[in-house]
Amino acid sequence: MYASNETQERYPWWAGNARFIDLSNTFIVAHVAQAALIMLWAGAFTLFELSVYSPDAPLYTQGLILLPHLATEGWGLSAGGEIVDTGVWSSIGAIHIVAAVVLAGGAYFHYTQLPASLAIAPKNAAKFHFEWQDASKLGFILGHHLIFLGLGAVLLVVKAQYFGGLYDAYSDSVRVVTDPTLDPATIWDYRTHLFDVRSLEDLVGGHIYVAVLLIAGGVWHILVSPFRWVQRFFFFSGDGILSYSLFGIAIAGFAASYYCGFDSLSYPEKFYGPTLDLQSSLLPRYVDTQSTLSDGYTAREWLANAHFYLAFFFLQGGLWHFQRAAGFDISSVLKNWQQNRTAANENPTLAYQVSNQVQPQSAATLAYGMPDAAKPKPFFGVSQPSEDSFYQPVRGGSRPDLTTINGIEKTLYQTTYQLQKDSFYQPSKQNESEDNAGNDALFGYGKSSSARLYERSKGSMKKPSAYTQPIETVFYEPKSQAQPTQEMPPKKSLPVESSSVEPTYSS
């Protein structure tokens, strides 16, 4: 089973969402269900970390990664930055689980109440149907994604200004940000030292700019179709859109890893542990040079390294799909190499029997090797045409068989035939002069033996038997109990011709 569209190469059935590449509604179902799984993970893991949390030890020493995020946002902290209320953490975990159920319900609704393709759906839903070559519709969908991302940035700003504020690592307190930085020159200056934010006002002001840009960009893409030069330089296909998405996730992952590793405002040392150093011997990694923990890793080490390597693999996935969108499939390199290798060899690699005899050899004496120009061409080392396969039946050559070698009919194996006929009985040595004088040592007996060892069969005798008369046939019957007085006929004795013949007994 393959999924494809008019311009994309065919995908195997196991290639993820490629199965829904032409089914716009089923494609949405898969993505909403994925969002439900992410939300479920966030809620369930928050409750799990809360169940193992100990108030007697710092957060960064307990292998926790979600609770430090909640603490950084000011949830459950007192004005002095101490953890005083873990119940709010439990509520946040439960809210995420409820949100996961809502998203799962939306996926179920789309799956059961709408057709697989929104092209035939009711009017309000049909406007979200898309084709990969339709740049305007893809821009329309991209605009909605950007608006949702902008709303996420707005939520952080609202929390910082109106709902309890954020934790300030430099004052070790939770405070409300009343005067966020809106000076564009100050925000623009951070482009050269992006990970050195040291003020909550600058942090919140940067999120305001990000929210405005994302929402404005979303509205722009909804209302304005992509320009022609954009359609000419960007790939509007399944692989192309997926590659751009993976590139964006990779950039976000690298940014998160650097912020986590080096910035102590967004990731306070009180909750994540000391800042790290980026080292590289074989592979790049974040290392705690202060040896904070004698056993295990701090929360900062876990998050920084995990974000870095996840971003790295997302980047590889983006490159993979980008080269497919560009029409270059790296998986075809091996196939082309195989074809060129076959075409370059006049006699491709074939396993053949090194033969120095015309007779087939036993398995123990078989030898295999490669064709050698210095050796005579083996019988089974014939050439075959160059095609894109490792092996195919040999064509255009004839192999010598037993008929062409020595004129014998084709058989599984050969043996040496003797001139002497096989006989079941052999004549005794006494009559060797009469039968065959040259066979005096067939069985290792010399002429000194005068007794006949074997009797000759009647079918093979050419002269009269040594006996004067044939042996009469004697029938034996069991004695009958009904006639006890009945006697058997007398036995006849056979005459003996000469004393040189051993007597024959009968019973």
C-alpha positions in Angstrom: 0.0 0.0 0.0 1.3 3.4 -1.0 0.2 6.9 -0.4 1.1 9.6 -3.0 0.0 12.7 -4.7 0.6 14.0 -8.2 4.1 15.5 -7.7 5.4 13.6 -4.7 7.2 10.2 -4.8 5.3 7.3 -3.5 5.5 6.6 0.2 5.5 3.1 1.9 2.6 2.4 4.2 4.8 2.8 7.3 5.9 6.4 6.5 3.7 8.0 9.2 1.2 10.6 8.2 2.1 10.1 4.5 -0.8 7.6 4.6 -3.1 10.6 4.9 -1.3 12.8 2.3 -4.5 13.2 0.2 -7.0 13.0 3.1 -7.1 16.5 4.6 -9.5 15.7 7.4 -7.7 12.5 8.5 -4.5 14.5 8.4 -6.1 16.9 10.9 -7.3 14.0 13.0 -3.7 12.6 13.3 -2.3 16.0 14.3 -5.0 16.7 16.9 -4.5 13.2 18.4 -0.8 14.0 18.6 -1.5 17.2 20.5 -3.7 15.2 22.8 -0.8 12.8 23.5 1.6 15.7 24.2 -0.9 17.3 26.6 -1.5 13.9 28.3 2.2 13.4 28.8 2.6 16.9 30.4 -0.2 16.4 32.8 0.7 12.8 33.8 4.3 13.6 34.2 3.6 16.6 36.4 1.6 14.4 38.7 4.3 11.8 38.7 7.0 14.3 39.6 4.8 15.7 42.3 4.4 12.2 43.8 8.2 11.8 44.1 9.0 15.4 45.1 10.7 15.9 48.4 10.6 19.3 50.0 13.8 18.5 51.9 16.1 18.6 48.9 16.6 21.1 46.1 14.5 20.6 42.9 17.5 20.2 40.6 18.8 17.2 42.7 15.7 15.1 42.3 15.7 14.4 38.6 12.7 16.7 38.0 12.2 18.7 34.8 8.5 19.9 34.8 8.2 21.1 38.4 11.2 23.5 38.0 9.3 25.1 35.0 6.2 25.7 37.2 8.3 27.2 39.9 10.1 29.5 37.5 6.7 30.9 36.4 5.9 31.6 40.0 3.3 28.9 40.6 3.3 27.7 44.2 5.9 30.1 45.5 5.8 32.6 48.2 6.9 36.2 47.7 10.4 35.2 49.0 10.7 32.5 46.4 10.1 29.5 48.7 7.9 26.6 47.6 4.8 26.8 49.8 1.9 25.4 47.8 2.2 22.2 45.8 -1.5 21.9 45.4 -1.4 24.3 42.5 1.0 22.0 40.7 -1.4 19.2 41.1 -4.2 21.4 39.6 -2.1 22.3 36.6 -1.3 18.6 36.0 -5.1 17.8 36.1 -5.9 20.7 33.8 -3.5 19.3 31.2 -5.1 15.9 31.4 -8.6 17.4 30.9 -7.2 19.3 28.0 -5.9 16.1 26.5 -9.3 14.5 26.8 -10.9 17.5 25.0 -8.3 17.3 22.2 -8.9 13.5 21.9 -12.7 14.3 21.7 -12.0 16.7 18.9 -10.0 14.2 17.0 -12.8 11.6 17.5 -15.4 14.1 16.2 -13.4 14.9 13.1 -12.9 11.2 12.5 -16.5 10.2 12.9 -18.5 13.2 11.8 -16.6 14.5 8.8 -15.4 12.8 5.6 -11.8 11.7 5.2 -11.3 14.7 2.9 -12.6 18.1 3.7 -13.2 18.8 0.0 -16.6 17.2 0.3 -17.3 18.5 3.9 -19.9 21.2 4.7 -19.1 24.8 3.8 -17.5 26.0 7.0 -15.2 22.9 7.2 -14.5 22.7 3.5 -12.5 26.0 3.7 -9.8 24.2 5.7 -9.3 21.6 2.9 -5.9 21.9 1.4 -3.8 20.6 -1.5 0.0 20.6 -1.2 0.3 22.6 -4.4 -2.2 25.3 -3.3 0.1 28.0 -1.9 -2.7 30.3 -0.9 -4.4 27.6 1.2 -1.2 26.5 2.8 -0.5 30.2 3.7 -4.1 30.3 5.2 -3.3 27.3 7.4 0.1 28.7 8.4 -1.5 31.9 9.5 -3.7 30.1 12.0 -0.6 28.3 13.4 1.2 31.5 13.9 -1.7 33.1 15.7 -1.9 30.3 18.2 1.9 30.5 18.9 1.5 34.3 19.4 -1.3 33.7 21.9 1.0 31.4 23.8 3.5 34.2 24.2 0.7 36.5 25.3 -0.2 34.1 28.1 3.3 34.4 29.5 3.0 38.2 29.4 -0.4 38.2 31.1 0.9 35.9 33.9 3.9 38.2 34.4 1.9 41.4 34.6 -1.5 40.4 36.1 -1.5 36.9 37.6 1.2 36.8 40.4 4.3 37.6 38.3 7.4 35.5 37.7 10.3 34.3 39.8 13.2 36.7 39.6 16.5 34.8 40.1 18.5 37.9 40.8 16.3 39.2 43.6 15.2 35.7 44.7 11.6 36.7 44.8 8.3 36.4 42.9 7.3 39.8 41.5 4.9 41.3 39.1 6.5 43.0 36.0 4.8 46.3 35.7 7.1 48.0 33.2 8.2 45.6 30.5 10.9 46.8 28.1 9.4 48.1 24.9 12.3 50.1 23.6 13.1 48.5 20.2 16.7 49.4 20.3 17.2 47.5 23.6 15.4 44.4 22.3 17.4 44.6 19.0 20.7 44.8 20.8 20.1 41.3 22.2 20.7 39.9 18.8 24.5 39.8 19.5 24.2 38.3 23.0 20.9 36.5 22.9 21.5 34.3 25.9 22.6 37.0 28.3 19.2 38.3 29.4 19.5 39.5 33.0 16.2 41.4 33.5 12.6 40.3 33.8 11.5 43.5 32.1 13.6 42.7 29.1 12.4 39.1 29.1 8.7 40.1 29.2 9.3 42.9 26.7 10.8 40.4 24.3 7.8 38.1 24.6 5.6 41.1 23.8 7.5 41.7 20.6 7.4 38.0 19.7 3.6 37.8 20.3 3.0 40.9 18.1 5.1 39.6 15.3 3.5 36.1 15.4 0.0 37.4 15.4 0.6 40.0 12.7 2.4 37.4 10.6 -0.6 35.1 11.1 -3.1 37.7 9.9 -0.9 38.5 7.0 -0.7 34.9 5.8 -4.4 34.5 6.2 -5.2 37.5 4.1 -2.4 37.6 1.6 -1.3 34.8 -0.7 2.4 34.0 -0.9 4.2 36.1 -3.5 5.3 34.5 -6.8 8.9 34.7 -5.9 8.1 32.7 -2.7 6.3 30.1 -4.7 9.2 29.9 -7.0 11.9 29.5 -4.3 10.0 27.4 -1.8 8.7 23.9 -2.1 5.0 23.6 -1.8 4.7 19.8 -1.3 4.4 17.3 1.5 8.1 16.9 1.9 8.8 20.6 1.5 6.3 21.7 4.2 7.5 19.0 6.6 11.1 20.0 6.1 10.4 23.6 6.9 8.5 22.5 10.0 11.3 20.3 11.2 13.8 23.1 10.6 11.7 25.4 12.8 11.5 22.8 15.6 15.3 22.3 15.4 16.0 26.0 15.7 13.7 26.2 18.8 15.4 23.1 20.3 18.9 24.6 19.9 17.7 27.9 21.4 16.1 26.1 24.3 19.3 24.1 24.9 21.5 27.2 24.9 19.2 29.1 27.2 19.0 26.2 29.6 22.7 25.7 29.6 23.9 29.3 29.9 21.1 31.6 31.1 20.3 31.8 34.8 17.3 34.1 34.5 15.0 31.9 32.3 16.4 28.8 34.1 17.2 29.9 37.6 20.0 28.1 39.4 17.8 27.6 42.4 15.6 25.2 40.5 17.9 23.9 37.7 21.3 23.9 39.2 24.5 25.8 38.2 25.1 26.8 34.6 27.0 24.5 32.4 29.9 24.5 29.9 29.6 23.2 26.4 32.4 20.8 25.6 33.2 18.6 22.7 35.7 15.8 22.5 33.8 13.3 20.4 30.3 14.7 20.6 29.2 18.1 21.9 27.7 18.0 25.4 26.8 20.2 28.3 28.9 19.5 31.4 28.5 20.7 35.0 32.1 21.8 35.8 31.3 22.5 39.4 30.5 18.9 40.2 27.3 19.8 41.9 26.2 16.2 42.4 28.4 13.3 43.2 25.9 10.9 41.6 23.5 11.7 38.8 22.8 14.8 36.8 21.1 18.1 37.6 17.9 19.1 35.9 19.8 21.6 33.8 22.1 18.9 32.4 19.2 16.7 31.5 17.3 19.4 29.8 20.2 21.1 28.0 21.6 17.8 26.5 18.2 16.4 25.7 17.1 19.5 23.8 20.4 19.7 22.0 20.3 16.1 20.6 16.6 16.1 19.9 17.1 19.4 17.9 20.0 17.7 16.1 17.9 14.8 14.9 15.0 17.1 14.0 17.6 18.9 11.8 18.6 15.7 10.1 14.9 14.9 9.5 14.4 18.3 7.9 17.4 17.8 5.6 16.2 14.4 4.6 12.7 15.7 3.6 14.2 18.8 2.0 16.4 16.7 -0.4 13.3 14.6 -1.2 11.3 17.8 -2.0 14.2 18.9 -4.2 14.0 15.7 -6.2 17.1 14.1 -4.9 16.5 10.9 -3.0 19.7 9.8 -1.2 18.3 6.3 -1.0 18.8 6.0 -4.7 22.5 6.5 -4.4 23.1 2.9 -3.3 20.9 1.6 -6.2 22.8 3.7 -8.7 26.1 2.5 -7.3 25.0 -1.1 -7.7 24.1 -0.6 -11.3 27.4 1.2 -12.1 29.3 -1.6 -10.3 27.6 -4.2 -12.4 28.1 -2.3 -15.6 31.8 -1.7 -14.9 32.6 -5.5 -14.6 32.8 -7.6 -17.7 32.3 -10.6 -15.6 30.4 -9.7 -12.4 31.1 -11.4 -9.1 29.8 -15.0 -9.4 30.5 -17.8 -7.0 31.8 -20.7 -9.1 33.6 -24.0 -8.6 37.3 -24.0 -9.3 37.5 -27.0 -11.6 40.6 -29.0 -12.5 38.6 -32.1 -13.4 35.6 -32.7 -15.6 34.0 -34.8 -12.9 32.0 -33.0 -10.2 33.9 -33.0 -6.9 32.7 -33.9 -3.4 31.7 -31.1 -1.0 34.9 -31.4 0.9 37.0 -30.6 -2.2 35.0 -27.7 -3.5 36.7 -24.3 -3.7 35.3 -20.9 -4.5 37.0 -17.9 -5.8 36.9 -14.8 -8.0 37.6 -14.8 -11.7 41.3 -14.5 -12.4 42.7 -13.6 -15.8 45.8 -15.7 -15.3 43.8 -18.9 -14.8 41.8 -20.7 -17.5 38.2 -19.5 -17.6 36.1 -21.8 -15.4 33.2 -23.8 -16.9 30.7 -21.9 -14.7 32.2 -18.4 -14.9 30.3 -17.1 -17.9 29.3 -13.5 -18.3 25.8 -12.1 -18.0 24.3 -8.8 -19.2 24.5 -5.7 -16.9 21.2 -4.9 -15.3 20.2 -3.3 -12.0 20.2 -6.5 -10.0 22.7 -8.4 -7.9 21.8 -11.8 -9.5 19.8 -13.0 -12.5 19.8 -16.2 -14.5 22.9 -16.5 -16.8 22.1 -15.7 -20.4 24.0 -15.9 -23.6 26.4 -18.7 -22.5 26.4 -22.5 -22.7 27.8 -24.7 -20.0 29.5 -28.0 -20.9 27.7 -31.0 -19.6 28.5 -34.7 -19.4 27.1 -35.4 -22.8 29.5 -32.9 -24.5 32.4 -34.1 -22.3 32.4 -37.8 -22.8 29.3 -38.7 -24.6 27.5 -40.2 -21.7 23.8 -39.4 -21.0 23.1 -36.7 -18.4 23.2 -38.3 -15.0 23.5 -37.1 -11.4 26.9 -38.7 -11.1 29.2 -41.2 -13.0 30.9 -44.4 -12.0 33.5 -46.7 -13.6 32.0 -49.7 -15.4 33.7 -53.1 -15.2 34.0 -55.4 -18.2 33.1 -58.4 -16.0 29.5 -59.1 -15.5 28.2 -59.3 -12.0 27.1 -62.9 -11.0 25.5 -64.0 -7.9 27.6 -67.3 -7.8 31.2 -68.0 -8.7 32.5 -71.3 -9.9 34.7 -73.4 -7.6 38.5 -73.5 -8.1 38.3 -77.1 -9.3 36.6 -76.1 -12.5 38.6 -72.9 -13.1 40.3 -74.4 -16.2 36.9 -75.1 -17.7 35.4 -71.7 -17.0 38.0 -69.0 -16.8 41.6 -69.7 -16.3 42.4 -66.0 -15.6 40.2 -65.6 -12.6 42.3 -67.8 -10.2 42.6 -65.1 -7.6 39.2 -63.5 -7.6 38.5 -64.4 -4.0 42.0 -65.0 -2.7 41.9 -68.8 -2.8 44.8 -70.7 -4.6 44.7 -73.8 -6.7 45.6 -76.0 -3.7 42.0 -76.2 -2.6 40.3 -79.2 -4.2 36.8 -78.6 -2.6 34.1 -76.8 -4.4 33.3 -73.7 -2.4 30.3 -72.5 -4.4 27.7 -74.2 -6.5 27.1 -72.7 -9.9 23.7 -71.4 -10.7 21.7 -73.2 -13.3 21.3 -70.1 -15.4 25.0 -69.5 -15.6 26.2 -73.1 -16.3 27.3 -73.8 -19.9 28.2 -77.5 -19.2 26.3 -80.3 -17.6 26.1 -80.3 -13.9 28.6 -82.3 -11.8 25.7 -84.3 -10.5 24.6 -87.4 -12.4 20.9 -86.6 -11.8 19.0 -83.6 -10.6 18.0 -83.4 -7.0 14.4 -84.5 -6.6 12.0 -82.2 -4.9 10.9 -83.3 -1.6 7.8 -81.9 0.0 7.3 -81.8 3.8 4.0 -81.7 5.5 3.2 -81.4 9.2 2.0 -84.6 10.9 -1.7 -84.7 11.1 -3.2 -85.5 14.6 -6.3 -86.9 12.9 -4.2 -89.8 11.3 -1.6 -90.8 13.9 -0.9 -94.1 12.2 0.0 -92.6 8.8 3.7 -92.7 8.1 5.8 -90.5 5.9 7.1 -92.0 2.7 10.7 -93.2 2.9 13.4 -90.8 2.1 15.5 -91.4 -1.0 19.2 -91.1 -0.8 21.1 -89.4 -3.4 24.0 -91.0 -5.1 27.4 -89.4 -4.8 29.4 -89.1 -8.0 32.8 -89.0 -6.6 34.6 -88.5 -3.4 36.0 -85.2 -4.4 32.5 -83.6 -4.0 31.3 -82.8 -0.6 28.2 -84.8 0.4 24.9 -83.1 0.4 22.5 -83.8 3.3 18.8 -83.6 3.2 16.3 -83.8 6.0 
